[in-house]
Every structure is written in structure tokens, then in C-alpha cells.
Amino acid sequence: MDKENGCLVLYPGSHKGEFLDHGIPDWGADGGVNKAYWGIKKMPGPEAKKIHFYAEEGDVVFFHPLLIHGSGENHSKMTRKSVCCHFASAHCKYIDIKGTIHEELADEIMGYARKKFFGNDPDFKF
């Protein structure tokens, strides 16, 4: 992957900060992001250090979940594919998302799934 096909961009050291407010970013409100895309609402400024991570076919990348990261738009004719896996300790506890930023995201994803797989049937319940 390279800049033309939207390689991964990482902000070194950002994982040492706090969890940042997420949602449909201000820069994506005009349709500039995919459906169900949630990201950091206020990205670091242009003075923040960032690196472009060039991955080769078969590469595996591990990083902290708070590390600010993302990939750009694919401007090449090549297909870009990736697999994302999340791991958590068996000692993690359930946290009710009601009233948090995650509730809005869950509602959006469930609405998307309901429409795509169940014809937006208002009576369907997951």
C-alpha cells in the first residue's frame, strides 16, 4: 500500500492520550465519509506528527486501540483489502452503552443492517 491507494496513517504517541470524542466527523457531515463511519470529531492539527505506513501483501500490524489511525481514499486502480481483529481480556466487563456515544453508533449500524438485510421492516427486532 502507498499514499495513492490510501495507506494507513498513524499518529505516533497518540495512544498515550485520552479517549477522544467520536461521531460522524465534522469534515464528513456533507457525505464525505462512508455510511456507518465514525471517527474522531477533532483530528490533530497539521503540526501533529504523523507517519504513512506502507504495508506489503501479507503484513500484519498490531497497535494500541487509542492510537489515532486511519487510511485515506483509494485513488489508484488497485483494490485495497484488509482484515481487522479486535482482542480483549477475558476480564473485560459489559458496559451499558445507553446514554453514551456508542448508543448512537449502535443505532446507526442496526438501522443500516435492518434496511440492508430485512427491507427496513419497522416490526423487525434484533
Phi and psi in degrees as GROMACS dihedral restraints (atoms count N, CA, C in turn):
[ dihedral_restraints ]
;  ai    aj    ak    al  type     phi  dphi    fc
    3     4     5     6     1  -142.0    20    10
    4     5     6     7     1  -176.5    20    10
    6     7     8     9     1   -59.8    20    10
    7     8     9    10     1   -34.3    20    10
    9    10    11    12     1   -64.4    20    10
   10    11    12    13     1   -37.4    20    10
   12    13    14    15     1  -101.9    20    10
   13    14    15    16     1    20.0    20    10
   15    16    17    18     1    79.0    20    10
   16    17    18    19     1    51.0    20    10
   18    19    20    21     1   -60.2    20    10
   19    20    21    22     1   166.0    20    10
   21    22    23    24     1   -67.3    20    10
   22    23    24    25     1   135.9    20    10
   24    25    26    27     1  -114.2    20    10
   25    26    27    28     1   131.1    20    10
   27    28    29    30     1  -121.8    20    10
   28    29    30    31     1   144.4    20    10
   30    31    32    33     1  -108.1    20    10
   31    32    33    34     1    96.3    20    10
   33    34    35    36     1   -54.7    20    10
   34    35    36    37     1   135.9    20    10
   36    37    38    39     1    82.9    20    10
   37    38    39    40     1    -9.5    20    10
   39    40    41    42     1   -66.8    20    10
   40    41    42    43     1   -19.5    20    10
   42    43    44    45     1   -69.0    20    10
   43    44    45    46     1   -12.2    20    10
   45    46    47    48     1   -86.1    20    10
   46    47    48    49     1    -4.8    20    10
   48    49    50    51     1   -89.6    20    10
   49    50    51    52     1  -164.0    20    10
   51    52    53    54     1   -95.0    20    10
   52    53    54    55     1   167.1    20    10
   54    55    56    57     1   -67.3    20    10
   55    56    57    58     1   124.6    20    10
   57    58    59    60     1   -92.9    20    10
   58    59    60    61     1   152.5    20    10
   60    61    62    63     1   -61.4    20    10
   61    62    63    64     1   129.4    20    10
   63    64    65    66     1  -115.5    20    10
   64    65    66    67     1   160.1    20    10
   66    67    68    69     1   166.8    20    10
   67    68    69    70     1  -167.6    20    10
   69    70    71    72     1   -71.5    20    10
   70    71    72    73     1   115.2    20    10
   72    73    74    75     1   -58.6    20    10
   73    74    75    76     1   149.6    20    10
   75    76    77    78     1   -54.3    20    10
   76    77    78    79     1   -37.0    20    10
   78    79    80    81     1   -75.9    20    10
   79    80    81    82     1    -5.7    20    10
   81    82    83    84     1  -111.4    20    10
   82    83    84    85     1    -1.0    20    10
   84    85    86    87     1   -63.0    20    10
   85    86    87    88     1   -23.6    20    10
   87    88    89    90     1   -88.8    20    10
   88    89    90    91     1    17.2    20    10
   90    91    92    93     1    91.9    20    10
   91    92    93    94     1    11.6    20    10
   93    94    95    96     1   -76.9    20    10
   94    95    96    97     1     0.9    20    10
   96    97    98    99     1  -130.8    20    10
   97    98    99   100     1   160.9    20    10
   99   100   101   102     1   -69.5    20    10
  100   101   102   103     1   157.9    20    10
  102   103   104   105     1   -56.9    20    10
  103   104   105   106     1   139.8    20    10
  105   106   107   108     1    69.7    20    10
  106   107   108   109     1    12.6    20    10
  108   109   110   111     1   -83.3    20    10
  109   110   111   112     1   124.9    20    10
  111   112   113   114     1  -122.7    20    10
  112   113   114   115     1   141.0    20    10
  114   115   116   117     1  -149.3    20    10
  115   116   117   118     1  -175.0    20    10
  117   118   119   120     1   -69.6    20    10
  118   119   120   121     1   128.8    20    10
  120   121   122   123     1   -67.2    20    10
  121   122   123   124     1   -41.1    20    10
  123   124   125   126     1  -118.9    20    10
  124   125   126   127     1   100.1    20    10
  126   127   128   129     1   -71.5    20    10
  127   128   129   130     1   157.1    20    10
  129   130   131   132     1   -58.5    20    10
  130   131   132   133     1   151.3    20    10
  132   133   134   135     1   -70.4    20    10
  133   134   135   136     1   174.4    20    10
  135   136   137   138     1   -63.5    20    10
  136   137   138   139     1   -18.3    20    10
  138   139   140   141     1   -78.8    20    10
  139   140   141   142     1   -13.6    20    10
  141   142   143   144     1   -70.1    20    10
  142   143   144   145     1   138.7    20    10
  144   145   146   147     1   -71.9    20    10
  145   146   147   148     1   133.5    20    10
  147   148   149   150     1  -140.4    20    10
  148   149   150   151     1   153.6    20    10
  150   151   152   153     1  -127.7    20    10
  151   152   153   154     1   147.5    20    10
  153   154   155   156     1   -95.2    20    10
  154   155   156   157     1   123.0    20    10
  156   157   158   159     1   -99.6    20    10
  157   158   159   160     1   114.6    20    10
  159   160   161   162     1   -93.4    20    10
  160   161   162   163     1   111.7    20    10
  162   163   164   165     1   -99.9    20    10
  163   164   165   166     1   145.8    20    10
  165   166   167   168     1  -101.2    20    10
  166   167   168   169     1   158.0    20    10
  168   169   170   171     1   -52.9    20    10
  169   170   171   172     1   129.5    20    10
  171   172   173   174     1    91.8    20    10
  172   173   174   175     1    -8.1    20    10
  174   175   176   177     1   -66.2    20    10
  175   176   177   178     1   149.7    20    10
  177   178   179   180     1  -123.5    20    10
  178   179   180   181     1   135.0    20    10
  180   181   182   183     1  -124.9    20    10
  181   182   183   184     1   132.4    20    10
  183   184   185   186     1  -119.9    20    10
  184   185   186   187     1   136.0    20    10
  186   187   188   189     1  -154.6    20    10
  187   188   189   190     1   163.1    20    10
  189   190   191   192     1   -65.3    20    10
  190   191   192   193     1   140.7    20    10
  192   193   194   195     1   -62.9    20    10
  193   194   195   196     1   -21.0    20    10
  195   196   197   198     1   -87.4    20    10
  196   197   198   199     1    -6.0    20    10
  198   199   200   201     1   -64.6    20    10
  199   200   201   202     1   123.4    20    10
  201   202   203   204     1   -69.1    20    10
  202   203   204   205     1   124.7    20    10
  204   205   206   207     1  -152.4    20    10
  205   206   207   208     1   163.6    20    10
  207   208   209   210     1   173.1    20    10
  208   209   210   211     1   174.4    20    10
  210   211   212   213     1  -130.3    20    10
  211   212   213   214     1   153.2    20    10
  213   214   215   216     1   -88.8    20    10
  214   215   216   217     1  -179.2    20    10
  216   217   218   219     1   -67.4    20    10
  217   218   219   220     1   144.0    20    10
  219   220   221   222     1   -85.4    20    10
  220   221   222   223     1   109.1    20    10
  222   223   224   225     1   -98.8    20    10
  223   224   225   226     1     3.0    20    10
  225   226   227   228     1   -95.7    20    10
  226   227   228   229     1   178.3    20    10
  228   229   230   231     1   -94.4    20    10
  229   230   231   232     1     2.0    20    10
  231   232   233   234     1   -87.0    20    10
  232   233   234   235     1   148.6    20    10
  234   235   236   237     1   -81.8    20    10
  235   236   237   238     1   142.3    20    10
  237   238   239   240     1  -116.5    20    10
  238   239   240   241     1   123.5    20    10
  240   241   242   243     1  -128.0    20    10
  241   242   243   244     1   149.5    20    10
  243   244   245   246     1  -153.5    20    10
  244   245   246   247     1   160.8    20    10
  246   247   248   249     1  -124.2    20    10
  247   248   249   250     1   133.6    20    10
  249   250   251   252     1  -119.2    20    10
  250   251   252   253     1   127.3    20    10
  252   253   254   255     1  -122.9    20    10
  253   254   255   256     1   139.0    20    10
  255   256   257   258     1  -117.4    20    10
  256   257   258   259     1   135.7    20    10
  258   259   260   261     1  -122.2    20    10
  259   260   261   262     1   144.2    20    10
  261   262   263   264     1  -140.1    20    10
  262   263   264   265     1   152.6    20    10
  264   265   266   267     1   -62.8    20    10
  265   266   267   268     1   147.9    20    10
  267   268   269   270     1   -65.5    20    10
  268   269   270   271     1   -13.6    20    10
  270   271   272   273     1   -89.8    20    10
  271   272   273   274     1     0.8    20    10
  273   274   275   276     1   -63.5    20    10
  274   275   276   277     1   147.8    20    10
  276   277   278   279     1  -115.8    20    10
  277   278   279   280     1   149.7    20    10
  279   280   281   282     1   -65.4    20    10
  280   281   282   283     1   136.0    20    10
  282   283   284   285     1  -121.4    20    10
  283   284   285   286     1   123.5    20    10
  285   286   287   288     1   -64.8    20    10
  286   287   288   289     1   127.4    20    10
  288   289   290   291     1   -89.0    20    10
  289   290   291   292     1    -5.9    20    10
  291   292   293   294     1   -55.7    20    10
  292   293   294   295     1   127.1    20    10
  294   295   296   297     1    83.0    20    10
  295   296   297   298     1     6.8    20    10
  297   298   299   300     1  -111.1    20    10
  298   299   300   301     1   173.5    20    10
  300   301   302   303     1   -62.8    20    10
  301   302   303   304     1   -23.6    20    10
  303   304   305   306     1   -72.9    20    10
  304   305   306   307     1   -25.2    20    10
  306   307   308   309     1   -64.1    20    10
  307   308   309   310     1   -42.9    20    10
  309   310   311   312     1   -64.2    20    10
  310   311   312   313     1   -41.5    20    10
  312   313   314   315     1   -64.4    20    10
  313   314   315   316     1   -45.1    20    10
  315   316   317   318     1   -59.3    20    10
  316   317   318   319     1   -43.4    20    10
  318   319   320   321     1   -61.8    20    10
  319   320   321   322     1   -41.1    20    10
  321   322   323   324     1   -66.0    20    10
  322   323   324   325     1   -44.5    20    10
  324   325   326   327     1   -66.5    20    10
  325   326   327   328     1   -42.4    20    10
  327   328   329   330     1   -64.6    20    10
  328   329   330   331     1   -38.7    20    10
  330   331   332   333     1   -63.6    20    10
  331   332   333   334     1   -41.2    20    10
  333   334   335   336     1   -63.0    20    10
  334   335   336   337     1   -46.9    20    10
  336   337   338   339     1   -64.7    20    10
  337   338   339   340     1   -41.8    20    10
  339   340   341   342     1   -59.8    20    10
  340   341   342   343     1   -45.5    20    10
  342   343   344   345     1   -67.4    20    10
  343   344   345   346     1   -44.0    20    10
  345   346   347   348     1   -69.9    20    10
  346   347   348   349     1   -41.3    20    10
  348   349   350   351     1  -104.0    20    10
  349   350   351   352     1   -18.1    20    10
  351   352   353   354     1  -130.0    20    10
  352   353   354   355     1    20.5    20    10
  354   355   356   357     1    61.7    20    10
  355   356   357   358     1    25.7    20    10
  357   358   359   360     1    59.6    20    10
  358   359   360   361     1    31.7    20    10
  360   361   362   363     1   -61.4    20    10
  361   362   363   364     1   113.9    20    10
  363   364   365   366     1   -65.5    20    10
  364   365   366   367     1   -17.5    20    10
  366   367   368   369     1   -89.4    20    10
  367   368   369   370     1   -11.4    20    10
  369   370   371   372     1   -71.8    20    10
  370   371   372   373     1   135.8    20    10
  372   373   374   375     1  -125.3    20    10
  373   374   375   376     1   138.2    20    10
